[in-house]
Amino acid sequence: MSEQWRTVEDINAARRQREDAIPGYEPPAAFGLGQLVGDRVEFAHVNVGSGLLPAVVVAALCGHVAGSASHQLTPAQLDAALAELAPAEACTDLPHHNLWGWRKLRDTLSDGDRLVAVYADDLSASSDDPHVAALLAHAAER
């Protein structure tokens, strides 16, 4: 039987385990993943102060440790993130907006499409990275 995280405590334990596996990892204030369309990102879902498990799962795949940054991902990396997060669906006490949004996004992608994971460590800061700036603008609208 595959692993399932049935409680919020199980999900938090899975998050802490993954955070501890990345030396120096700092959870972001905001995080989003989306498709690059031209030079802009269309986010599947944006997390502000939440979604910390999906953020660290993707961080392990793209090499993010701390700070504000954007990282390009492949559809195969998105597949890996979806597989790693699947046990969280056993917990019915929380909505799983990242999983739902990322699956919907994945259904539209071809192997050559580009994705980006975006992290912001300070919601009041500005950024020269256009993807971080887009995430901050999206977060400000919430």
QUIPE-V630019 format. One record per pair of residues at least 6 apart in sequence whose ideal C-beta (glycine too) atoms are under 7 Angstrom apart, sorted by sequence separation. I is the first residue (numbers start at 1). J is the second residue. D is the distance in whole Angstrom. If there is no record, write none. Layout:
i:I j:J d:D
i:I j:J d:D
This chain:
i:5 j:11 d:5
i:19 j:25 d:5
i:127 j:133 d:5
i:34 j:41 d:5
i:35 j:42 d:5
i:64 j:71 d:6
i:89 j:96 d:6
i:19 j:27 d:7
i:34 j:42 d:5
i:47 j:55 d:7
i:63 j:71 d:7
i:88 j:96 d:6
i:5 j:14 d:6
i:34 j:43 d:4
i:62 j:71 d:4
i:127 j:136 d:7
i:33 j:43 d:7
i:34 j:44 d:5
i:89 j:99 d:7
i:32 j:43 d:4
i:33 j:44 d:6
i:62 j:73 d:6
i:88 j:99 d:7
i:61 j:73 d:7
i:120 j:132 d:6
i:32 j:45 d:7
i:85 j:98 d:7
i:118 j:131 d:5
i:123 j:136 d:7
i:32 j:46 d:4
i:85 j:99 d:6
i:118 j:132 d:6
i:32 j:47 d:7
i:116 j:131 d:5
i:120 j:135 d:5
i:30 j:46 d:7
i:31 j:47 d:5
i:61 j:77 d:5
i:120 j:136 d:6
i:123 j:139 d:6
i:30 j:47 d:6
i:82 j:99 d:7
i:118 j:135 d:4
i:30 j:48 d:5
i:61 j:80 d:6
i:120 j:139 d:7
i:29 j:49 d:7
i:31 j:51 d:6
i:61 j:81 d:6
i:82 j:102 d:6
i:81 j:102 d:7
i:82 j:103 d:6
i:58 j:81 d:5
i:31 j:55 d:4
i:57 j:81 d:5
i:78 j:102 d:6
i:82 j:106 d:7
i:27 j:52 d:5
i:33 j:58 d:6
i:28 j:55 d:6
i:57 j:84 d:5
i:27 j:55 d:7
i:57 j:85 d:6
i:78 j:106 d:6
i:25 j:56 d:7
i:54 j:85 d:6
i:75 j:106 d:7
i:53 j:85 d:7
i:25 j:59 d:7
i:75 j:109 d:5
i:53 j:88 d:7
i:75 j:111 d:6
i:15 j:52 d:5
i:19 j:56 d:5
i:22 j:59 d:6
i:78 j:115 d:6
i:15 j:53 d:4
i:18 j:56 d:5
i:22 j:60 d:6
i:75 j:113 d:6
i:14 j:53 d:6
i:18 j:57 d:6
i:21 j:60 d:7
i:25 j:65 d:6
i:26 j:66 d:4
i:75 j:115 d:7
i:15 j:56 d:6
i:24 j:65 d:5
i:25 j:66 d:7
i:74 j:115 d:7
i:11 j:53 d:6
i:18 j:60 d:6
i:24 j:66 d:6
i:72 j:114 d:6
i:73 j:115 d:4
i:22 j:65 d:6
i:72 j:115 d:7
i:73 j:116 d:7
i:54 j:98 d:4
i:72 j:116 d:6
i:73 j:117 d:6
i:71 j:116 d:7
i:70 j:116 d:5
i:71 j:117 d:5
i:51 j:98 d:6
i:70 j:117 d:7
i:70 j:118 d:5
i:69 j:119 d:6
i:68 j:119 d:6
i:45 j:97 d:5
i:68 j:120 d:5
i:45 j:98 d:5
i:64 j:117 d:7
i:68 j:121 d:5
i:67 j:121 d:5
i:68 j:122 d:7
i:62 j:117 d:5
i:64 j:119 d:6
i:66 j:121 d:7
i:45 j:101 d:4
i:44 j:101 d:4
i:68 j:125 d:7
i:44 j:102 d:5
i:58 j:117 d:5
i:68 j:127 d:6
i:70 j:129 d:5
i:44 j:104 d:7
i:69 j:129 d:7
i:44 j:105 d:4
i:68 j:129 d:7
i:70 j:131 d:4
i:70 j:132 d:6
i:69 j:132 d:7
i:68 j:132 d:5
i:33 j:102 d:6
i:35 j:105 d:6
i:41 j:116 d:5
i:11 j:88 d:5
i:41 j:118 d:7
i:35 j:113 d:6
i:36 j:114 d:4
i:36 j:115 d:7
i:11 j:91 d:6
i:35 j:115 d:6
i:36 j:116 d:5
i:10 j:91 d:7
i:34 j:115 d:7
i:5 j:87 d:5
i:33 j:115 d:7
i:34 j:116 d:6
i:4 j:87 d:5
i:5 j:88 d:5
i:8 j:91 d:6
i:3 j:87 d:5
i:6 j:90 d:5
i:7 j:91 d:6
i:33 j:117 d:5
i:2 j:87 d:7
i:5 j:90 d:6
i:6 j:91 d:6
i:8 j:93 d:6
i:4 j:90 d:4
i:5 j:91 d:6
i:8 j:94 d:6
i:32 j:118 d:5
i:31 j:118 d:7
i:31 j:119 d:6
i:46 j:135 d:7
i:30 j:120 d:4
i:41 j:131 d:5
i:28 j:119 d:4
i:29 j:120 d:6
i:39 j:130 d:7
i:48 j:139 d:5
i:28 j:120 d:6
i:29 j:121 d:6
i:46 j:138 d:5
i:28 j:121 d:6
i:29 j:122 d:6
i:30 j:123 d:6
i:41 j:134 d:6
i:46 j:139 d:6
i:29 j:123 d:5
i:40 j:134 d:7
i:48 j:142 d:6
i:26 j:121 d:7
i:43 j:138 d:6
i:32 j:135 d:5
i:30 j:135 d:6
i:32 j:138 d:7
i:30 j:139 d:4
